[in-house]
Amino acid sequence: MNGATQTVDSIVIKSEAKAWTLFGVPWFYFVIFSAVVVGATFLNKLPGGMIGAFPLMIVLGVFFNLIGEKTPFVNTFLGGGAIIVIFGSAALATFHWLPEKSIDNMTLFMKGGGFLDFYIASLITGSIMGMNRRLLIKAALRYLPVILGGVVLAIGLGGLVGVLTGYGAKQAIFFITIPIMGGGMGAGAVPLAKIFGESLGTDPASMLSLMVPAVALGNALAIVCGGLLNKLGQVRRKLSGDGQLMLIDDGKADAEIEMEKAFKTKCDSLDLTQMGSGLLIATTFFSLGCLLNLIFPAIHSYAWMILSVAVIKALGLFNQRLEICCHQWFQFVVKNLTGVLLVGIGVAYTNLNEVAAAFTAQYLLLVTVTVLGAIIGAATIGRLVGFFPIESAITGGLCMANMGGTGDVAVLSAAKRMELMPFAQISSRIGGAFMLILSSIILQFFA
């Protein structure tokens, strides 16, 4: 729904009374709240855990989002508030402009505290349960070729430009293209470094040092491209589904259309009890994914969660009320916690020194053609199988080229298409696992 796509934009709104509000409260109250939070931060009196992390991350998210949304060109072409929140927060952490205690607490909240998992579990469960069941089944069957199209063209262009620039096709593919398309850092670059090290007889640590800048820079470029694709979709309306992956199915019966409208209306009528039920269901599905990963460790717990929710939805095992509960919780999380998460991505997962170290013209060109290859390949195959090119490029292309789960949130936020999270996670998890397998095969010809 349209409201769910207005992720970070919803942080800054105007009330019916025309009073300027920040995070839903009059601006002067927000300034007072911010002064208390900032004062406690720099006096090292901000509490530990989420009770200290939440207020600081909300204040930073609103502040940087406001800058991004009011800055020309940035708000139009570069993702607006989302990209400024991420890189502004990253600057605070990288250059130690905040007390170490606060940086460590936010990092712990994101990683050790599991806030990223909590957020993604809510989005996956709610967005899948809010989808049309018939379209979900059709889209799932056509999605993997979209990922493959993006990977093939990204590798092809990366290798070609590697030869033309003198960098070398093998070097470009192994240490730039494949790491970028590999599903992030923990699930991508780290296992890739081990695979490469063992196959090539090299220290995995040295392999990782070559891959980290590519992953970081590719993630940054993917976020920027998410904003640019959103702008392209506004200009070329035929290319965009406004967050809907599949082209409109004109064969739907009028009764089905009316049922969809009624479902969306019920989802918009928020109920506090139903949102609580959605919280329980979302976190239970995440737990189920972890259990299945324990039994079948080759498949990531996120992938198991996606499959579990999708099967329940496709088979119609939940009644409509439970589906609405999940979708309403999803809406609450997207509208209120996206800014918090983006701050966490900047602080805990984005090192500006690593990004800056990669900024040579040759390296930047190779990263750029890799991301463009992912975009063009995914968009082209997506159009052939009946998807909107913009949505295909974002999910099957950029969400393969970004930094896993954190990158998915950042890219979809910049593109204003958070409802595509299930497909983004398929790219990051299943697509990332595919890249590990593909890398192992390719290495057999070079080892």
C-alpha positions in Angstrom: 0.0 0.0 0.0 1.1 3.6 -0.6 1.4 4.4 3.1 3.8 1.5 3.7 6.2 2.8 1.0 6.7 6.2 2.6 9.4 4.8 4.9 11.7 7.5 6.1 9.5 10.2 4.6 6.9 9.5 7.3 9.3 10.8 10.0 8.7 14.4 9.0 5.0 15.2 8.5 2.5 18.0 9.0 -0.5 17.7 11.2 -4.0 18.5 10.2 -3.7 21.8 12.1 -0.7 22.7 9.9 1.7 22.7 12.8 5.1 21.4 11.9 5.8 18.2 13.6 8.8 15.9 13.9 8.3 12.2 14.5 4.6 13.0 15.2 5.1 15.6 17.9 5.2 19.5 17.6 8.7 20.6 16.6 9.4 22.6 19.8 8.7 19.5 21.9 11.0 17.5 19.7 13.7 20.1 20.2 13.4 19.8 23.9 13.4 16.0 23.8 16.5 16.1 21.5 18.3 18.4 23.9 17.8 16.0 26.8 19.0 13.0 24.7 22.0 14.8 23.3 22.9 16.2 26.7 22.7 12.7 28.3 24.8 11.3 25.4 27.7 13.7 25.7 27.7 13.5 29.5 27.8 9.7 29.2 24.6 9.4 31.1 22.5 7.9 28.4 21.3 4.4 29.6 22.6 1.3 28.0 20.6 -1.2 26.0 17.6 -0.3 23.8 16.3 2.3 26.2 19.3 4.4 25.5 19.7 3.3 21.8 16.2 4.2 20.8 16.0 7.9 21.7 19.4 8.7 20.3 18.8 6.8 17.1 15.4 8.4 16.7 16.8 11.9 17.1 19.7 11.3 14.7 17.3 9.7 12.2 14.9 12.6 12.2 17.8 15.2 12.0 19.6 13.6 9.1 16.4 12.7 7.3 15.3 16.3 7.5 18.6 17.4 5.9 18.3 14.8 3.2 14.7 15.7 2.3 15.4 19.4 2.2 18.6 19.2 0.2 18.2 19.8 -3.6 19.4 17.0 -5.9 19.9 14.7 -2.9 16.1 14.6 -2.3 15.4 14.1 -6.0 18.1 11.8 -7.3 20.1 10.2 -4.4 17.4 8.7 -2.2 16.7 11.7 0.0 16.7 11.2 3.7 17.7 7.5 3.6 21.1 8.0 2.2 21.9 11.1 4.4 20.8 9.1 7.5 23.1 6.2 6.7 26.2 8.2 5.7 25.6 11.0 8.3 25.4 8.4 11.0 28.4 6.5 9.6 30.4 9.8 9.7 29.6 10.2 13.4 30.9 6.7 14.2 33.9 6.7 11.8 35.3 10.0 13.0 34.3 9.5 16.6 32.1 12.6 16.8 29.9 10.7 19.3 31.1 9.3 22.7 32.4 5.7 22.3 29.9 4.5 24.8 27.0 5.6 22.6 28.5 4.2 19.4 29.2 0.9 21.2 25.7 0.8 22.6 24.1 1.4 19.1 26.3 -1.2 17.6 25.5 -3.7 20.2 21.8 -3.0 19.8 22.0 -3.6 16.1 24.2 -6.7 16.2 24.1 -8.4 19.6 20.6 -7.1 20.4 19.2 -8.4 17.1 17.3 -5.3 16.1 18.1 -5.9 12.4 16.7 -9.4 12.6 13.6 -8.1 14.4 13.0 -5.4 11.8 13.5 -7.8 8.8 11.4 -10.5 10.4 8.5 -8.0 10.7 8.9 -6.8 7.1 9.1 -10.3 5.6 6.1 -11.7 7.5 3.9 -8.6 7.0 4.7 -7.9 3.4 4.2 -11.5 2.3 1.0 -11.9 4.3 -0.2 -8.6 2.7 0.4 -9.9 -0.9 -2.2 -11.3 -3.2 -1.9 -15.1 -2.9 -2.2 -15.8 -6.7 0.4 -13.2 -7.6 2.8 -14.5 -4.9 2.8 -17.9 -6.5 3.3 -16.6 -10.0 6.1 -14.2 -9.0 8.1 -16.8 -7.0 8.3 -19.1 -10.1 9.7 -16.3 -12.3 12.0 -14.6 -9.9 15.1 -16.8 -9.9 15.8 -16.1 -13.7 15.7 -12.4 -12.9 18.6 -12.9 -10.3 20.5 -15.0 -12.8 20.1 -12.3 -15.5 21.6 -9.7 -13.2 24.5 -11.9 -12.1 25.5 -12.9 -15.7 25.6 -9.4 -17.0 27.4 -8.0 -14.0 30.1 -10.7 -14.3 30.3 -10.2 -18.1 30.7 -6.4 -17.9 33.0 -6.6 -14.9 35.4 -8.9 -16.7 35.2 -7.0 -20.0 36.0 -3.6 -18.4 38.7 -5.3 -16.3 40.4 -6.3 -19.5 39.9 -2.9 -21.2 41.4 -1.0 -18.2 44.3 -3.3 -17.6 43.0 -4.4 -14.3 42.5 -8.0 -15.5 39.3 -10.0 -16.1 40.2 -12.6 -13.4 41.1 -9.9 -10.8 38.0 -7.9 -11.6 35.6 -10.8 -11.4 37.1 -12.5 -8.3 37.8 -9.5 -6.2 35.2 -6.9 -7.3 32.2 -8.4 -9.2 31.7 -11.6 -7.2 32.1 -10.0 -3.8 29.6 -7.3 -4.7 27.1 -9.8 -5.9 27.8 -12.2 -3.1 25.2 -11.3 -0.5 27.0 -8.9 1.8 29.8 -9.2 4.3 29.1 -12.0 6.8 27.2 -14.3 4.4 29.2 -13.2 1.3 32.7 -11.7 1.5 33.8 -13.7 4.5 33.0 -17.2 3.2 34.1 -16.1 -0.3 37.5 -15.1 1.1 37.8 -18.6 2.7 36.8 -20.3 -0.5 39.3 -18.2 -2.6 42.1 -18.6 0.0 41.8 -22.4 0.1 41.5 -22.8 -3.7 44.3 -20.3 -4.6 46.6 -21.2 -1.7 46.4 -17.7 -0.2 45.7 -16.3 3.2 41.9 -15.6 3.5 42.6 -12.4 5.4 44.4 -10.9 2.5 41.6 -12.0 0.2 39.1 -10.3 2.5 41.1 -7.1 2.5 40.7 -7.0 -1.3 37.0 -7.7 -1.2 35.8 -5.4 1.7 36.2 -2.1 -0.3 34.3 -3.6 -3.2 31.4 -4.7 -1.0 31.3 -1.4 0.8 31.5 0.8 -2.3 29.0 -1.5 -4.2 26.6 -1.1 -1.3 26.9 2.7 -1.3 26.4 2.8 -5.1 23.4 0.5 -4.9 21.7 2.8 -2.4 22.2 5.8 -4.7 20.9 3.8 -7.6 17.8 2.9 -5.6 17.0 6.6 -5.4 17.8 7.1 -9.1 15.5 4.2 -10.1 12.7 5.6 -8.0 13.1 8.9 -9.9 13.2 7.1 -13.2 10.0 5.3 -12.3 8.3 8.6 -11.7 9.4 10.0 -15.1 8.8 6.8 -17.1 5.6 5.5 -15.6 5.4 2.4 -17.8 8.6 1.0 -16.3 7.4 1.2 -12.7 4.8 -0.8 -10.7 5.1 1.6 -7.8 6.2 -1.2 -5.5 4.3 -4.0 -7.3 6.6 -6.5 -8.9 4.4 -8.2 -11.4 2.6 -6.5 -14.3 -1.1 -6.0 -13.7 -3.0 -9.2 -14.3 -6.1 -8.1 -16.4 -7.5 -11.6 -16.0 -8.6 -11.1 -12.4 -12.3 -11.4 -11.8 -14.2 -8.4 -10.4 -15.0 -10.4 -7.3 -11.2 -10.9 -6.6 -10.5 -7.2 -7.1 -13.2 -6.3 -4.6 -11.8 -8.8 -2.1 -8.3 -7.2 -2.5 -9.8 -3.7 -1.9 -11.6 -5.0 1.2 -8.5 -6.6 2.5 -6.5 -3.4 2.1 -9.2 -1.4 3.8 -9.1 -3.7 6.8 -5.3 -3.4 6.9 -5.5 0.4 7.0 -7.9 0.2 10.0 -5.1 -0.2 12.6 -5.9 -2.2 15.8 -3.5 -2.3 18.7 -4.4 -5.9 19.6 -3.9 -7.1 16.1 -0.5 -5.4 15.9 0.5 -7.3 19.0 -0.6 -10.5 17.4 1.5 -9.5 14.3 4.5 -9.0 16.5 4.1 -12.5 17.9 3.6 -14.1 14.5 6.6 -12.3 12.9 9.0 -13.3 15.7 7.7 -16.9 15.7 8.4 -17.2 12.0 11.9 -16.0 12.6 12.3 -18.6 15.3 11.0 -21.2 12.9 13.6 -20.2 10.4 16.4 -20.6 13.0 15.1 -24.1 13.9 15.1 -25.2 10.2 18.5 -23.7 9.8 19.7 -25.9 12.6 18.4 -29.0 10.8 19.5 -27.8 7.3 22.4 -25.4 7.9 23.2 -25.0 4.2 20.1 -22.7 3.9 20.2 -19.4 5.7 17.5 -18.9 8.5 16.2 -15.8 6.6 15.6 -18.0 3.5 13.8 -20.6 5.7 11.6 -17.9 7.2 10.7 -16.6 3.7 9.8 -20.1 2.5 7.8 -20.8 5.6 5.7 -17.6 5.4 5.3 -18.0 1.6 4.1 -21.6 2.0 1.6 -20.6 4.7 0.3 -17.8 2.5 0.2 -19.8 -0.7 -1.7 -22.6 0.9 -4.1 -20.3 2.6 -3.4 -21.8 6.1 -3.9 -18.5 7.9 -7.3 -16.9 8.1 -7.6 -13.3 6.9 -7.6 -11.9 10.4 -4.1 -13.3 11.1 -2.8 -12.0 7.7 -4.1 -8.6 8.6 -2.4 -8.8 12.0 0.9 -9.4 10.3 0.4 -6.6 7.8 -0.6 -4.1 10.4 2.5 -4.8 12.5 4.6 -4.4 9.3 3.1 -1.0 8.7 3.9 0.1 12.3 7.5 -1.0 12.0 8.1 0.6 8.6 6.5 3.9 9.6 8.2 4.3 13.0 11.4 2.2 13.1 12.9 2.6 9.6 14.8 5.8 10.6 16.1 4.0 13.7 17.4 1.1 11.6 19.1 3.4 9.0 21.0 5.1 11.8 22.1 1.6 13.0 23.2 0.7 9.5 25.4 3.8 9.3 26.9 3.3 12.8 27.3 -0.4 12.9 27.8 -1.5 9.3 29.2 1.4 7.2 32.9 2.3 7.6 33.6 5.5 5.6 37.4 4.8 5.7 36.9 1.6 3.8 34.6 3.3 1.2 37.1 6.2 0.8 40.0 3.8 0.4 38.4 2.3 -2.7 37.9 5.6 -4.5 40.3 5.3 -7.5 39.0 5.9 -10.9 39.7 2.4 -12.2 38.2 0.7 -9.1 35.2 3.0 -9.1 34.6 2.2 -12.8 34.6 -1.5 -12.2 32.2 -1.2 -9.3 29.9 1.0 -11.3 29.7 -1.4 -14.3 29.1 -4.3 -12.0 26.1 -2.5 -10.4 24.9 -1.3 -13.7 25.2 -4.8 -15.1 23.1 -6.1 -12.2 20.4 -3.4 -12.9 20.2 -3.9 -16.6 20.3 -7.7 -16.6 17.7 -8.0 -13.9 15.4 -5.4 -15.5 15.7 -7.1 -18.9 14.9 -10.6 -17.8 12.3 -9.2 -15.4 10.4 -7.6 -18.3 10.6 -10.8 -20.3 9.0 -12.8 -17.5 6.2 -10.3 -16.8 7.7 -8.0 -14.1 8.0 -4.3 -14.0 11.6 -3.4 -15.0 12.2 -0.9 -12.1 11.1 -3.3 -9.4 13.1 -6.1 -11.1 16.2 -4.0 -11.2 15.8 -3.0 -7.5 15.1 -6.5 -6.1 16.9 -8.8 -8.5 19.7 -6.4 -9.3 20.5 -3.9 -6.5 19.5 -6.3 -3.7 22.1 -8.7 -5.1 24.7 -5.9 -5.3 24.2 -4.5 -1.8 25.4 -5.5 1.6 22.9 -8.2 2.5 20.0 -7.5 5.0 21.2 -4.0 5.9 21.7 -3.1 2.3 18.2 -4.4 1.4 16.7 -2.0 3.9 18.8 0.9 2.7 18.1 0.3 -1.0 14.4 -0.3 -0.6 14.1 2.8 1.6 16.0 5.0 -0.9 13.8 3.5 -3.7 10.6 3.9 -1.5 9.6 0.3 -2.0 9.8 -1.4 1.4 7.0 -3.8 0.5 9.5 -5.6 -1.8 11.5 -6.9 1.2 10.6 -10.6 0.7 12.1 -10.5 -2.8 15.0 -8.5 -1.7 15.7 -11.1 1.0 15.5 -13.9 -1.6 18.2 -12.0 -3.5 20.4 -11.5 -0.5 20.0 -15.0 1.0 19.2 -17.5 -1.8 21.0 -15.4 -4.4 24.0 -15.0 -2.1 24.2 -18.8 -1.5 24.0 -19.2 -5.3 27.1 -16.9 -5.7 29.1 -19.1 -3.2 28.3 -22.2 -5.3 29.0 -20.3 -8.6 32.4 -19.1 -7.2 33.4 -22.6 -6.2 32.7 -23.8 -9.8 34.5 -20.9 -11.5 37.6 -21.3 -9.3 38.0 -24.9 -10.6 39.1 -23.4 -13.9 41.6 -21.0 -12.3 43.0 -22.7 -9.2 
